[in-house]
Amino acid sequence: MVGEFALKNQDPIEEVDERFDADVEQLWIEEAQRRYDAYLKGELKAWKATT
């Protein structure tokens, strides 16, 4: 009975996590596009990656 309760109440938490992850992913996409646009306009310098 307790296990069933826990499983039934887990779904809303997973839904919030999935929406949060999607929101964060979209924010990173927008930030990457903003940075790329700034680079193309010469407003942002590229840095050489080092290993």
Contacts in CASP RR format, 6 or more apart in sequence:
PFRMAT RR
TARGET T0000
AUTHOR 0000-0000-0000
METHOD contacts of the structure
MODEL  1
MVGEFALKNQDPIEEVDERFDADVEQLWIEEAQRRYDAYLKGELKAWKAT
T
35 44 0 8 1.000
38 44 0 8 1.000
39 45 0 8 1.000
39 46 0 8 1.000
END
